[in-house]
């Protein structure tokens, strides 16, 4: 089964935004046993969209579009596709009611153009959008499945997962499994991987580097799910044995979620104090629903005065050793655990750059301290990259150290 | 002049890597006055690549491909394109010499397949690759310009900048300007826009919604740069007059950067205390180099106890009005400004969801308080969307309120 992913929007075409939708959908289609052979993007232009869509109809069995479903006049997807397929648009009264209600709940005036979103091509189904105003559309015509989704990923992704996947699933298996590693570089990892007996015909094993971590991805394909699964698990076992010290998780579950779950199991309360990461660690943690069961507080003690006031760091320590030092990391953690009821705290202080580095303390030097009531550990790290990259790497590493400290 | 960007490679098609090449090339082509209307990706398959390339030849004047130029057998780009164009491959003796030398210098054995890289379609030119072994190719046939570049961005980007840009530059200008707005919805904005005299032939005015903000983008095109510039500025003036209360900036400079700059000008120190945004506001601010000149500290007082300990919020206030209330937002700000030397503080407390809402206090209800030594203002907000979306919208709105408070 061949799929085409059609991304519609001038903002993609002009390079204003990165086309993450195509990547997301491609990965998901692979999981469903469907090969997303063609990815096409086109601007918000009626004639060109029509031509591109016709080409897709010729070469693909499943077409998924993103973008162009909004209420404004440069949103053309539904109109062009319904007219190309000769399925007239009709207004759905219950959807109209939904839209009116939604605006009422938001205390906002509904303009007439919003009612465009209550229209769907004859014989098609709406796909519910819980995170925005534009519903999706599912069309099944002459053996072709056509799915229209909105462009914003935070609307599109839940719609795909909750509804679309079930509408298009195939009797062919592609299984992808990932192991997530921290503390080993991509090329060293690949060199080691190549020495293992993991490469099999029809199975792909690839490595991908992200800020501060590496993913090993196994892609297996075949008719019989059980056989594919068994072989993928065999490969994963070999990888597990070889790289156990670096693997923190599987299938790209964010490390902050693993940390949060482990803390919940232990019924631990945690607090954080950050300097160079400036709140990133705390905000990653509070991005997960249920963080309030675990997190008591996070203090971003950016200035020296804040470190003294909030965490009782000694002025003499800052003077003698500097804000970026083992000693300051230790005192930050100690100050935090003493002033709170937390079972575990993390402190972090470093130089995110681009300014502020020196020969003894270069940009990328970061100290962390993880402390419980009866134990503590200090970590020295040297990260590379620009400011964002160093902050991201330090954040990932901080979660990794908490994770390890707890196991 | 219409361009098509052709990304060739199974790793893009399966979603294993993000297609950053298309975004990079699109932006660069726009700068050169060329419209990158079509972006297409296809896997490493001879027949499908041939068909995709034929479609590109039909609809574009300039075709830029990336990927598939390496020495291995799944690298097909040069072969397929030369045969489609009926330009036989010929071996270039000086390139052959180069390749032999390169391997000698690297003390590596050259295998026969490396000599594939010394071949080019009849009448075409090589494009030098200083960061890898695969040279690019420039073909000019029947008025069509076809450029083949390698896939890795660190090879492709310098080749584009140093050679390709000069080969395809047009005497045509495209100018893009954006206004960034907060506090107005996309469809209301468009309704108002339509009433203005801003729509001109050959100029595009589009709106894009992001979390909590909207962008108006003007794309002007024409032969004479000065004329295009003048017209774009005229349109921008009209938009400025109409939407002044909502416009916070231009050309997508993040609002946190604008806030930071304004605080620097005023030599203000700021501190923040966050509950529902969990450190996101602080981390967005500290993502910018130079934040330390402005930010004293950020306190993520997630638990009630933290609000009492850190900000001197009265337990009775929490009991009578709840943590999400005007009164708590006010006391948080007051506690923070009293314990620090900050000139301005912001507090924020709300319900990010998905749990924790009630009928009186639904998910999305967020209070903020901005306070200086002699003034304060409290804001009530109702945001929609999932947890991430509410946190993002609240963050953007918080920066906007600080920005407004300062003007």
Interface residues (C-beta under 8 A of the other chain):
Chain A: X7 X10 X11 X12 X13 X14 X15 X16 X17 X18 X19 X20 X22 X23 X24 X25 X26 X27 X28 X29 X30 X35 X36 X37 X38 X39 X40 X41 X42 X43 X44 X45 X48 X51 X52 X55 X59 X70 X71 X72 X73 X74 X106 X107 X108 X109 X111 X113 X114 X130 X131 X132 X152 X154 X158 X206 X208 X217 X219 X271 X272 X277 X278 X279 X280 X281 X282 X283 X285 X286 X287 X289 X290 X291 X292 X295 X296 X297 X298 X299 X300 X301 X302 X303 X305 X306 X309 X310 X339 X340 X341 X352 X353 X354 X355 X356 X387 X388 X391
Chain B: X7 X11 X12 X13 X14 X15 X16 X17 X18 X19 X20 X22 X23 X24 X25 X26 X27 X28 X29 X30 X35 X36 X37 X38 X39 X40 X41 X42 X43 X45 X48 X51 X52 X55 X59 X176 X185 X186 X187 X188 X190 X191 X194 X204 X206 X207 X208 X209 X211 X217 X219 X271 X272 X277 X278 X279 X280 X281 X282 X283 X285 X286 X287 X289 X290 X291 X292 X295 X296 X297 X298 X299 X300 X301 X302 X303 X305 X306 X309 X310 X339 X340 X341 X352 X353 X354 X355 X382 X384 X385 X386 X387 X388 X389 X391
